[in-house]
Amino acid sequence: MTPRRLLAPSAIALAVLLSACASAPPAGPPQAVAATPQLPAAWLAPLPHQGSPAELARWWQRFDDPVLVALIDQAQAASPTLQAATARLAQARAEARQASAGLLPQVQAGAQATRAQQAPDFKPATTSGAQFSASWELDLFGRARANGAAAQAQADAAQAQWHEARVSLAADVASAYLALRHAQAQEEIAELDVQAAEGLAQWGQLRRQRGLDSASDVALLNTQRAAAVAVRADQRAQTAIALQTLALLTAKPAAELAPQLAPTAVQAPRLQRRIPAAPPFAWSALPPQTLAQRPDLAAAHQQWLAAAYSEQGVRAEAWPQLSLTGLIGNARLGWGSGSTGGAVWSIGPSLSLPLFDGGLRQGQRDAAQARTAQAAAAFEARWRGAVAEVEEALQLVASAGERQREADTSQREWERIAADATRLAQAGVQSGPQRASTFRNALSAYSAAVAIRHEHAQAWVRLYRVLGGGFDANSAASATTASAQTAPTSN
């Protein structure tokens, strides 16, 4: 084809390229989600006022039980869930680097040698060569940049999810540990109650033998003793279940954890075993960044950004793509006693312009737009859910605190009554069975107080969880990198 014949197609292609440049879609950052709800002007639940404002990331160090801190450290060092989150983060970062590499020139080196016998002369010949080649796509319409930004947003989302896994794991360990201590305390109370109930049943049997009580009176006392034994069995089962939960979370056998978590580890006399109290934290206000720091919200926001950038990349596929390629090397052909060879090179642009694809690209654009809308809706739903979760957690903290104060008052009152009953029994004014009945009532009040303390501590743990556990997106990268480098690896 002559240069004159090449002129017309070249002019057409250049005109199309220039017109595309004139009407190219913008490749700037996506606009914020317009439907994102605002924080409420005021929280319905009362804000905690106990304690002092503290960094939630170090909240566990201020807990009044060093065993819990050790368990959280063990879980975060060995948890398969956290290891999976670490692996996802490493994968997302590698994919981000891979996407960014598309913006840079690609250079390859190659060498080859062949020995063949071919027509028309059927003489053996050797062909060899070595070359360097380079290619570079000029990202005129932002396709590669958008894909790189989408991959980076996914990496940021994976980083936030890694922090979310750590917060959730710490809260799960604390919740299981509190359940264990609560079950152990209730088991101790149940054991004392069984002893008192058995004493009353024996006393009733003696009175029956003397004809002082009816068979129904004795049967009632035996029924109460059986009920106390059933409660003790249930509390023992709850203790075993909580121990197995901690074993699962810390990736350690229950038999290995049992000595560390034995009731004797809590230095307290009988009937004074306490549930570990969560250290309270306070706000004068609940600022917007309190929810913005939640890692699940940060991840949802980054996932929406990733979808929006991916949509930009898909839209850029409909525009021309221009690449520069070049090659330089040496080639040689040898046959018999003769050979020939020399330098080879090539350089030039390559233009790709989609003309007709049967609706393929339009379908891709529609799918990408739908994914962006889905991610935006998920972000909005997560935000609204976060507001509701904080409201609920604040209400639980306030309610449990109020009920704990009432339960403590009732417990102190029954402790005084039990002490008076003991003195009266020692003075011979009150019988032993009357004292045992009073003691069982005091145990019931003590059990209720222990249960309320457990609920109050669990409410603080829940509030810690829904506030994101002190996640700070500004300082997350360095902490994530350090922890990922020290995370255990599988062989």
Secondary structure, DSSP 8 states (H G I E B T S, - for coil): --HHHHHHHHHHHHHHHHHHHHT----S-----TT-----SS-SS----SS----GGGGGGGSS-HHHHHHHHHHHHH-HHHHHHHHHHHHHHHHHHHHHHTTS-EEEEEEEEEEEEETTTTEEEEEEEEEEEEEEEE-TTSHHHHHHHHHHHHHHHHHHHHHHHHHHHHHHHHHHHHHHHHHHHHHHHHHHHHHHHHHHHHHHHHHHHTTSS-HHHHHHHHHHHHHHHHHHHHHHHHHHHHHHHHHHHHTS-HHHHTTTT-GGGS---TT------------SS--HHHHHT-HHHHHHHHHHHHHHHHHHHHHHTTS-EEEEEEEEEEEEEEETTEEEEEEEEEEEEEEE-----TTHHHHHHHHHHHHHHHHHHHHHHHHHHHHHHHHHHHHHHHHHHHHHHHHHHHHHHHHHHHHHHHHHHHTTSS-HHHHHHHHHHHHHHHHHHHHHHHHHHHHHHHHHHHTGGG--TTTHHHHHHHHHHHS----
